[in-house]
Amino acid sequence: MKRLLGVLAAAACLGAALVALDARAVEAAPPGTELPPPATGGIAALDPLLHKLTNNRRLLIVGAHPDDENSQLLAVVSRKLGGEAAYLSLTRGEGGQNLIGDELGVGLGLIRTQELLAARRLDGARQYFTRAYDFGYSKSLDEALRFWPKAALLEDAVRVIRRFRPQIVFVTFTGTPRDGHGQHQASAVVAREAYRAAGDAAAFRAGGEPLPPWMPKTLLRSNWFDPDGTGFPIPTGDLDPLLGKSYLQIAVASRSLHRSQGTGALQRPGPGETGAIWVDGAGKDGTDLFAGVDTRLRSIAAEIADPARRARAEALLDRVETRAVETRRNLAPARLSDAVEPITAILADLRAARAEAETADGGAGMLIEEKIAAAEEALAASAGVVLDALAETETASPTESFATTVSVWNAGARPVAVESVALASPDGWKVPEAAAGRPVAAGKLEEWKLSAAVPAGSRPTVPYFLEKPLKEAVYDWSAAAPEARGEPFQKPPLAAVVELRIGEARLRLSREVTRRIRDEAFGEIRHALRAVPRVEVSVDPAILVWPMDRPAPRALQVTLTSNSAAPVSGAVEVSTPSGWSVTRPAFALAKKGDRALIEVPITRDAGASAGRFEIPVAAVAADGARFDASIRRIDYEHIRPTSFPRPSAAALTALDLKLPALRSVGYVRGASDRVPESLAAVGLPIHVLTPAELEQGDLSKFEAIVVGSRAYETEPALARANARLLDYVRGGGLVIVQYQQYPFVDGGFAPAKLEIARPHDRVTDETAKVTLLDPKSPIFTAPNPIGPADWDGWVQERGLYYAHTWDASYTPLLEMADPGGEPLRGGLLAARIGKGRYIYTGLAFFRQLPAGVPGAYRLFANLLAWK
């Protein structure tokens, strides 16, 4: 069973502001762009909104992971055809590696969720998820469905189909072994079954969001994994008139935002295409994506049961479509206000059509409301009306109140009548009664001062899928609001809502309340508003690996941070297992922003035993309140800042570990690599090599040099210095190379032939039996005898990117296999090169050492000791 740690969640208020996409956003953006300053978006926003009012095209793509989506198809449907496109990813990509930072697991999933949202802002599509946690690579469908309850994933996919109501469901994978990944196969199986179940009124009706059934018209699949299948091409090389880039180029820019996965690619000009293969439903003999599907705007009314009501709604929608086409045709950057009158008429017709669709008429009302929202946004953009909402603080703790400023900027040529200004909080924050409105003259900006407060007893703002710990390999959504389930994040905790009138049209505008910051390099940066606990508690190190032959006390560094304006005092409580002793130090924090750094010594008593334990840490206030979490903000330039909740606890691994007598070990850091810190923490003399040291320094002073996983991709100096590294080996040094990908093989960086298969060899079952091919090898005997117990407790996998073929100078030392798989011997190779020694290993030390796996430490110490 995969070992998945539950996560104590706290704070990330992440919602979408109602600000349209700027054409310039197709390029990489500075920090803060994902929470941009207020703007109408100009013609680059208005034209796509009107385009959406000319048709009813809806497509949902289903895949397993971030980067499985067909970005070209999303861009074509959303930007070229003016339809609604969405991507449903079963997972948030938690099981992969991270090329931009050290976050793994849930933290990596947060990054990849935001990368998907950034990508969607470019291609214009929406994003959804199921509750599946990416537990790592699986070789078969059966293995994937052992960890993921199929019924739960099917329920989630049905919910998304009923909420989004696509005519086309497009499956990325085939559902067969040719997909190459059990999770890929699972996504196809779930998508096909959900396609049929979504239209069954009796399916998945117990509890949750009361969504009416919906039967998509067509099921298609990609030709990526079936190039010989009979399908049809979809051109993507024509230009988007607003951007002057092809839809292929936009898709490449979108996909390149998956930076944690290293998917950056060239935006080549010229023709392009993607493809689709018909599976079921309409359009069997068609050569068009929406063949056999009625894409007229009037088709929305098909679900209205009463014939007279349906006919009236169809007539109204026909008129909307005609007006939207004409208004769009007449748009000009200098005369956007000319669109105010026709959009006002469009909005009136849409509201009349909505009145014809009763609740019992299924999803017709839902889709018309979606068009109304687009028309309201289009009307505000054409009239030059801009809403903004700023808070004086980024964080607020329970009982804390704060001021907000709501502004309406009328950049147009005609007056606007604001009727009311209010704050709304889905999280139950205290907000005042709506403030009275007033006119906003042409060219003027009016402001309203309002206050809000976080009530006593409120929980921190938490991503809804982290409100409860993981259950095996799925998130527990039971505490989340039904309408949040399947969304990337829930709605922000506080928004400004303005009721106003533009001419004869009344509309409601909403914008997330944010905190604005001036950065000297980047200018304006905005952060999401969030509730936080009165005190945050963080612990360092997160994992304490303690060799049993070292009786000296160790210490935890506990950092307390106050988020409270009032003083907070109390004691730090550290719960240790039997045989380990700690003190209970006091703390006092005077005001918001104060920090206390407290060292808590831990003493090993005579009765302590080896094992793996958890050490919870909490700050207990004088009033009895208990605080046991911290909030880290993940912040990269290409995505929206994201709050990452962490439990205030340390893991303790007490083990029998003998270390070789070494003076200095050089280390080349790889991708998401925390191995050097893990090795240094047990007493090994680790020195992380700089690029200059690799290329010019004296390598002979190191008794061993360790190369981190994927370092040949992430550290350019390593490739340039590889000849020096091999000379170091030949001269008597020891080099240990952890798993590398194909650039390592393609570059010929190993001292003798070593090849990795495509797809690569790996052992995904972390409990797979391991056989020592030469038990008497010093690598398995000194200084630590390696036995069966050293392979217990491994996490996620045994290893990956094993060598497949190799020169006779390498000696394979291990054999292992996934259940039913071929035995693999390329996971640990050792060679004597000249006077020195060279090791290549695909064992996943980058996961095991930070997780405190005892056997991984014992084996790695032996690798360093090899003579």
HUTAQUI-V294380 format. One record per pair of residues at least 12 apart in sequence whose ideal C-beta (glycine too) atoms are under 6 Angstrom apart, sorted by sequence separation. I is the first residue (numbers start at 1). J is the second residue. If there is no record, write none. Layout:
I_J ; I_J
This chain:
135_147 ; 201_213 ; 236_248 ; 301_313 ; 327_339 ; 422_434 ; 467_479 ; 514_526 ; 515_527 ; 631_643 ; 632_644 ; 676_688 ; 175_188 ; 252_265 ; 301_314 ; 391_404 ; 435_448 ; 497_510 ; 571_584 ; 572_585 ; 585_598 ; 812_825 ; 814_827 ; 828_841 ; 94_108 ; 173_187 ; 174_188 ; 175_189 ; 199_213 ; 354_368 ; 420_434 ; 421_435 ; 558_572 ; 631_645 ; 632_646 ; 814_828 ; 94_109 ; 173_188 ; 252_267 ; 327_342 ; 353_368 ; 390_405 ; 406_421 ; 495_510 ; 496_511 ; 571_586 ; 572_587 ; 813_828 ; 827_842 ; 93_109 ; 132_148 ; 198_214 ; 199_215 ; 298_314 ; 464_480 ; 513_529 ; 629_645 ; 630_646 ; 827_843 ; 19_36 ; 92_109 ; 171_188 ; 389_406 ; 420_437 ; 495_512 ; 539_556 ; 540_557 ; 812_829 ; 813_830 ; 59_77 ; 69_87 ; 249_267 ; 419_437 ; 432_450 ; 582_600 ; 629_647 ; 630_648 ; 798_816 ; 93_112 ; 298_317 ; 323_342 ; 388_407 ; 418_437 ; 494_513 ; 539_558 ; 569_588 ; 629_648 ; 667_686 ; 669_688 ; 810_829 ; 811_830 ; 92_112 ; 171_191 ; 297_317 ; 298_318 ; 464_484 ; 492_512 ; 582_602 ; 628_648 ; 665_685 ; 20_41 ; 23_44 ; 92_113 ; 132_153 ; 195_216 ; 350_371 ; 387_408 ; 431_452 ; 538_559 ; 568_589 ; 664_685 ; 665_686 ; 666_687 ; 667_688 ; 668_689 ; 770_791 ; 810_831 ; 22_44 ; 350_372 ; 417_439 ; 418_440 ; 580_602 ; 581_603 ; 695_717 ; 802_824 ; 804_826 ; 809_831 ; 66_89 ; 130_153 ; 323_346 ; 386_409 ; 429_452 ; 430_453 ; 537_560 ; 567_590 ; 662_685 ; 664_687 ; 666_689 ; 694_717 ; 803_826 ; 806_829 ; 57_81 ; 195_219 ; 248_272 ; 297_321 ; 415_439 ; 416_440 ; 580_604 ; 581_605 ; 659_683 ; 802_826 ; 839_863 ; 20_45 ; 131_156 ; 350_375 ; 385_410 ; 429_454 ; 430_455 ; 535_560 ; 536_561 ; 695_720 ; 726_751 ; 802_827 ; 57_83 ; 58_84 ; 59_85 ; 60_86 ; 61_87 ; 62_88 ; 63_89 ; 64_90 ; 65_91 ; 130_156 ; 169_195 ; 320_346 ; 415_441 ; 463_489 ; 464_490 ; 572_598 ; 574_600 ; 579_605 ; 691_717 ; 695_721 ; 803_829 ; 55_82 ; 66_93 ; 384_411 ; 415_442 ; 421_448 ; 423_450 ; 535_562 ; 560_587 ; 562_589 ; 565_592 ; 694_721 ; 722_749 ; 54_82 ; 65_93 ; 347_375 ; 384_412 ; 414_442 ; 564_592 ; 579_607 ; 580_608 ; 712_740 ; 766_794 ; 799_827 ; 320_349 ; 346_375 ; 383_412 ; 413_442 ; 423_452 ; 534_563 ; 579_608 ; 699_728 ; 709_738 ; 837_866 ; 52_82 ; 319_349 ; 320_350 ; 410_440 ; 534_564 ; 562_592 ; 704_734 ; 705_735 ; 706_736 ; 707_737 ; 708_738 ; 709_739 ; 713_743 ; 766_796 ; 768_798 ; 51_82 ; 385_416 ; 532_563 ; 617_648 ; 712_743 ; 766_797 ; 128_160 ; 408_440 ; 410_442 ; 461_493 ; 562_594 ; 617_649 ; 712_744 ; 766_798 ; 157_190 ; 161_194 ; 316_349 ; 535_568 ; 616_649 ; 764_797 ; 237_271 ; 410_444 ; 534_568 ; 561_595 ; 237_272 ; 343_378 ; 494_529 ; 614_649 ; 615_650 ; 673_708 ; 763_798 ; 154_190 ; 158_194 ; 162_198 ; 236_272 ; 316_352 ; 317_353 ; 343_379 ; 409_445 ; 560_596 ; 577_613 ; 666_702 ; 763_799 ; 153_190 ; 157_194 ; 161_198 ; 236_273 ; 316_353 ; 614_651 ; 615_652 ; 144_182 ; 235_273 ; 236_274 ; 407_445 ; 408_446 ; 559_597 ; 664_702 ; 670_708 ; 762_800 ; 86_125 ; 94_133 ; 95_134 ; 143_182 ; 144_183 ; 154_193 ; 158_197 ; 343_382 ; 576_615 ; 613_652 ; 665_704 ; 666_705 ; 667_706 ; 668_707 ; 669_708 ; 670_709 ; 671_710 ; 773_812 ; 85_125 ; 86_126 ; 87_127 ; 88_128 ; 89_129 ; 90_130 ; 94_134 ; 95_135 ; 154_194 ; 158_198 ; 233_273 ; 234_274 ; 313_353 ; 407_447 ; 558_598 ; 668_708 ; 670_710 ; 773_813 ; 802_842 ; 91_132 ; 93_134 ; 95_136 ; 141_182 ; 575_616 ; 612_653 ; 662_703 ; 670_711 ; 760_801 ; 761_802 ; 801_842 ; 90_132 ; 140_182 ; 144_186 ; 233_275 ; 340_382 ; 405_447 ; 406_448 ; 452_494 ; 557_599 ; 558_600 ; 773_815 ; 800_842 ; 91_134 ; 139_182 ; 313_356 ; 339_382 ; 340_383 ; 574_617 ; 611_654 ; 668_711 ; 671_714 ; 761_804 ; 799_842 ; 138_182 ; 141_185 ; 231_275 ; 312_356 ; 555_599 ; 556_600 ; 610_654 ; 670_714 ; 770_814 ; 771_815 ; 799_843 ; 79_124 ; 138_183 ; 141_186 ; 231_276 ; 573_618 ; 610_655 ; 756_801 ; 799_844 ; 66_112 ; 78_124 ; 158_204 ; 179_225 ; 231_277 ; 336_382 ; 404_450 ; 555_601 ; 770_816 ; 78_125 ; 169_216 ; 178_225 ; 309_356 ; 572_619 ; 573_620 ; 668_715 ; 757_804 ; 797_844 ; 75_123 ; 163_211 ; 229_277 ; 403_451 ; 553_601 ; 554_602 ; 756_804 ; 768_816 ; 74_123 ; 155_204 ; 162_211 ; 165_214 ; 167_216 ; 571_620 ; 754_803 ; 755_804 ; 66_116 ; 166_216 ; 167_217 ; 168_218 ; 169_219 ; 170_220 ; 171_221 ; 172_222 ; 401_451 ; 553_603 ; 570_620 ; 668_718 ; 755_805 ; 768_818 ; 74_125 ; 174_225 ; 570_621 ; 796_847 ; 71_123 ; 162_214 ; 173_225 ; 174_226 ; 223_275 ; 401_453 ; 570_622 ; 754_806 ; 795_847 ; 161_214 ; 304_357 ; 568_621 ; 569_622 ; 763_816 ; 765_818 ; 223_277 ; 400_454 ; 753_807 ; 764_818 ; 794_848 ; 232_287 ; 234_289 ; 752_807 ; 763_818 ; 220_276 ; 221_277 ; 305_361 ; 398_454 ; 795_851 ; 304_361 ; 399_456 ; 752_809 ; 221_279 ; 303_361 ; 396_454 ; 398_456 ; 303_362 ; 558_617 ; 560_619 ; 794_853 ; 219_279 ; 304_364 ; 398_458 ; 741_801 ; 793_853 ; 219_280 ; 303_364 ; 739_800 ; 219_281 ; 548_610 ; 739_801 ; 218_281 ; 301_364 ; 761_824 ; 217_281 ; 218_282 ; 300_364 ; 791_855 ; 217_282 ; 218_283 ; 426_491 ; 429_494 ; 761_826 ; 790_855 ; 427_493 ; 300_367 ; 425_493 ; 790_858 ; 425_494 ; 461_530 ; 461_531 ; 424_495 ; 460_531 ; 88_160 ; 460_532 ; 424_497 ; 458_531 ; 460_533 ; 786_859 ; 784_858 ; 337_412 ; 422_497 ; 217_293 ; 337_413 ; 421_498 ; 454_531 ; 784_861 ; 86_164 ; 539_617 ; 784_862 ; 420_499 ; 419_499 ; 419_500 ; 418_500 ; 537_619 ; 751_833 ; 783_865 ; 779_862 ; 782_865 ; 416_500 ; 417_501 ; 535_619 ; 416_502 ; 751_838 ; 779_866 ; 778_866 ; 406_496 ; 537_627 ; 535_627 ; 538_630 ; 537_630 ; 533_627 ; 536_630 ; 556_650 ; 26_122 ; 90_187 ; 7_106 ; 21_121 ; 730_833 ; 732_835 ; 733_836 ; 734_837 ; 735_838 ; 736_839 ; 737_840 ; 738_841 ; 739_842 ; 60_164 ; 68_172 ; 729_833 ; 730_834 ; 732_836 ; 60_166 ; 544_650 ; 548_654 ; 730_836 ; 59_166 ; 389_496 ; 729_836 ; 738_845 ; 58_166 ; 542_650 ; 543_651 ; 544_652 ; 545_653 ; 546_654 ; 548_656 ; 58_167 ; 59_168 ; 60_169 ; 61_170 ; 62_171 ; 63_172 ; 404_513 ; 539_648 ; 729_838 ; 547_657 ; 59_170 ; 387_498 ; 537_648 ; 539_650 ; 527_641 ; 64_183 ; 383_502 ; 64_184 ; 394_515 ; 387_509 ; 389_511 ; 391_513 ; 64_187 ; 379_502 ; 63_187 ; 387_511 ; 389_513 ; 391_515 ; 62_187 ; 658_783 ; 167_293 ; 390_516 ; 658_784 ; 736_863 ; 62_191 ; 122_253 ; 123_254 ; 376_507 ; 122_254 ; 2_135 ; 394_527 ; 119_254 ; 395_530 ; 396_531 ; 397_532 ; 545_681 ; 395_532 ; 397_534 ; 545_682 ; 709_846 ; 119_257 ; 391_529 ; 118_257 ; 115_257 ; 115_258 ; 112_260 ; 111_260 ; 214_363 ; 212_362 ; 212_363 ; 347_505 ; 100_259 ; 344_503 ; 76_236 ; 100_260 ; 704_864 ; 79_240 ; 99_260 ; 344_505 ; 98_260 ; 99_262 ; 72_236 ; 397_563 ; 80_247 ; 397_564 ; 395_563 ; 675_845 ; 76_247 ; 675_846 ; 678_849 ; 75_247 ; 678_850 ; 673_846 ; 675_849 ; 75_250 ; 72_248 ; 75_251 ; 674_850 ; 72_251 ; 71_251 ; 71_254 ; 71_255 ; 67_258 ; 66_258 ; 67_261 ; 67_263 ; 44_242 ; 165_363 ; 653_852 ; 655_854 ; 657_857 ; 73_274 ; 651_852 ; 653_854 ; 657_858 ; 72_274 ; 659_861 ; 70_274 ; 660_864 ; 660_865 ; 26_243 ; 23_242 ; 23_243 ; 26_253 ; 57_290 ; 57_295 ; 56_295 ; 55_295 ; 56_297 ; 56_299 ; 56_300 ; 53_320 ; 54_321 ; 54_324 ; 53_324 ; 54_325 ; 209_482 ; 50_324 ; 208_482 ; 209_483 ; 50_327 ; 50_328 ; 47_331 ; 43_333 ; 545_852 ; 543_852 ; 52_374 ; 49_374 ; 148_473 ; 147_473 ; 160_486 ; 159_486 ; 49_377 ; 50_378 ; 49_378 ; 156_486 ; 46_378 ; 46_381 ; 45_381 ; 46_382 ; 133_470 ; 135_473 ; 41_381 ; 133_473 ; 40_381 ; 133_474 ; 132_474 ; 131_474 ; 40_384 ; 131_475 ; 40_386 ; 131_477 ; 38_386 ; 38_388 ; 128_486 ; 127_488 ; 117_488 ; 113_488 ; 259_638 ; 257_638 ; 13_461 ; 11_460 ; 10_460 ; 11_461 ; 11_462 ; 12_463 ; 10_462 ; 9_462 ; 9_466 ; 9_467 ; 7_466 ; 7_469 ; 6_469 ; 6_470 ; 4_470 ; 4_473 ; 14_489 ; 15_491 ; 15_492 ; 13_492 ; 35_514 ; 13_493 ; 37_524 ; 31_522 ; 35_526 ; 18_510 ; 30_522 ; 18_511 ; 32_525 ; 17_511 ; 31_525 ; 32_526 ; 17_512 ; 15_512 ; 14_528 ; 13_528 ; 13_529 ; 13_530 ; 11_530 ; 118_638 ; 11_532 ; 118_639 ; 110_634 ; 115_639 ; 114_639 ; 114_640 ; 114_642 ; 110_642 ; 110_644 ; 107_644 ; 104_672 ; 102_672 ; 99_671 ; 102_674 ; 97_671 ; 98_672 ; 97_672 ; 180_759 ; 31_637 ; 34_640 ; 10_629 ; 11_631 ; 8_629 ; 10_631 ; 139_764 ; 138_764 ; 137_764 ; 12_642 ; 12_643 ; 11_643 ; 10_645 ; 9_645 ; 8_647 ; 136_796 ; 136_797 ; 139_818 ; 3_795
